[in-house]
Amino acid sequence: MIHSVQYTKTHVKVADMLAKNQFPHQLKVLLSHPHIFKTGRLVNADLKYLEVACQSLTPFVGGLDLAKYAKD
């Protein structure tokens, strides 16, 4: 599960935003933008979790699972 996001040198507490139902629109736009890559291990599962948790009408896409690339 994703707990935080590094975003322009500011450590954002995602869990706090979800708990308070205060997920910023700008963050939803960033997560749903297909040309902005989100990287990490099992990042697509994290994106799906956040999409459901914040009730986004737009899918969160652009995830690149680094574990897959490390195997190649």
One Martini backbone bead per residue (centre of mass of N, CA, C, O) as a GRO file, in nm:
protein
   72
    1MET     BB    1   0.099   0.035   0.020
    2ILE     BB    2   0.052   0.365  -0.006
    3HIS     BB    3   0.177   0.657   0.193
    4SER     BB    4   0.362   0.825  -0.009
    5VAL     BB    5   0.474   1.128  -0.185
    6GLN     BB    6   0.698   1.263  -0.407
    7TYR     BB    7   0.648   1.628  -0.437
    8THR     BB    8   0.824   1.883  -0.493
    9LYS     BB    9   0.986   1.846  -0.208
   10THR     BB   10   0.714   1.720  -0.090
   11HIS     BB   11   0.574   1.550   0.170
   12VAL     BB   12   0.299   1.345   0.113
   13LYS     BB   13   0.006   1.246   0.292
   14VAL     BB   14  -0.211   1.027   0.171
   15ALA     BB   15  -0.364   0.906   0.411
   16ASP     BB   16  -0.467   1.178   0.520
   17MET     BB   17  -0.629   1.262   0.271
   18LEU     BB   18  -0.819   1.017   0.269
   19ALA     BB   19  -0.933   1.045   0.560
   20LYS     BB   20  -1.034   1.357   0.484
   21ASN     BB   21  -1.129   1.383   0.189
   22GLN     BB   22  -0.846   1.551   0.046
   23PHE     BB   23  -0.803   1.505  -0.266
   24PRO     BB   24  -0.639   1.653  -0.497
   25HIS     BB   25  -0.696   1.742  -0.816
   26GLN     BB   26  -0.399   1.760  -0.915
   27LEU     BB   27  -0.330   1.466  -0.835
   28LYS     BB   28  -0.536   1.328  -1.017
   29VAL     BB   29  -0.420   1.437  -1.280
   30LEU     BB   30  -0.139   1.317  -1.252
   31LEU     BB   31  -0.234   1.010  -1.219
   32SER     BB   32  -0.405   1.020  -1.509
   33HIS     BB   33  -0.158   1.081  -1.674
   34PRO     BB   34  -0.005   0.908  -1.943
   35HIS     BB   35   0.280   1.097  -1.961
   36ILE     BB   36   0.312   1.027  -1.656
   37PHE     BB   37   0.540   0.857  -1.477
   38LYS     BB   38   0.504   0.583  -1.253
   39THR     BB   39   0.726   0.455  -1.009
   40GLY     BB   40   0.778   0.109  -0.905
   41ARG     BB   41   0.662  -0.131  -0.692
   42LEU     BB   42   0.353  -0.211  -0.773
   43VAL     BB   43   0.218   0.061  -0.888
   44ASN     BB   44  -0.060  -0.031  -1.008
   45ALA     BB   45  -0.186  -0.106  -0.736
   46ASP     BB   46  -0.165   0.176  -0.614
   47LEU     BB   47  -0.333   0.324  -0.825
   48LYS     BB   48  -0.591   0.161  -0.782
   49TYR     BB   49  -0.631   0.223  -0.485
   50LEU     BB   50  -0.651   0.534  -0.519
   51GLU     BB   51  -0.884   0.541  -0.719
   52VAL     BB   52  -1.090   0.413  -0.522
   53ALA     BB   53  -1.046   0.584  -0.260
   54CYS     BB   54  -1.114   0.869  -0.434
   55GLN     BB   55  -1.330   0.826  -0.656
   56SER     BB   56  -1.237   0.807  -0.946
   57LEU     BB   57  -1.339   0.855  -1.288
   58THR     BB   58  -1.036   0.833  -1.353
   59PRO     BB   59  -0.784   0.661  -1.447
   60PHE     BB   60  -0.481   0.540  -1.324
   61VAL     BB   61  -0.186   0.598  -1.510
   62GLY     BB   62   0.164   0.515  -1.592
   63GLY     BB   63   0.281   0.254  -1.484
   64LEU     BB   64   0.617   0.142  -1.371
   65ASP     BB   65   0.759  -0.161  -1.310
   66LEU     BB   66   1.078  -0.210  -1.192
   67ALA     BB   67   1.094  -0.519  -1.162
   68LYS     BB   68   1.058  -0.587  -1.461
   69TYR     BB   69   1.318  -0.431  -1.559
   70ALA     BB   70   1.527  -0.585  -1.378
   71LYS     BB   71   1.490  -0.864  -1.529
   72ASP     BB   72   1.580  -0.759  -1.831
   0.00000   0.00000   0.00000
